[in-house]
Amino acid sequence: AAGGEEPPPVDPAVAAGAIGTQDAVVINACFGNMFDQGAVLRHAISLCKEGGRVVISHPLGSDFVEQLREKDPGLVPHPLPSRDALDE
């Protein structure tokens, strides 16, 4: 960029015109590692067309994620949310 300044970050989903186009967004085996889960979830929702779904999963389950979080909360700062928590 001019003057040695970094250009502003570009969201690849916005650049590709993906906002509001997806039937589903799958977040698998990483949601507990996201520091700002709310921002990630809002962005995933923005990618979905009306009636689309956001799926948050982990192949080893929420108990496994909780064990990882207990061992290293800096790496896994959050548990997997329950459906009730997401509905709030």
C-alpha positions, 0 to 999 in steps of 0.5 A: 500500500502507499506510504508503507501502510498495510491495506485494510483486511478483505473478507474473502466471503465478501470479496467472493460475493458469498454473503447470503448465498450458502445453504449451510456453513459447517464449523467442525472441530474448531469452534472452541478455539475461536476467541470471539465466538459471537463474531464467528457465529454472526459471520457464519449466519451472514453467509447463509441464505434465508432458512440456511443452517449453521452447524457446529460440531466436533467429531469427538464431542463436547466432553472431549472439547471440555477436556482440552479446554481444561488442559489448555484454556489459552488454546481452547478458551470456550466449550462447545455451546449447547443448542439452548445457549445458541438459541438465546 
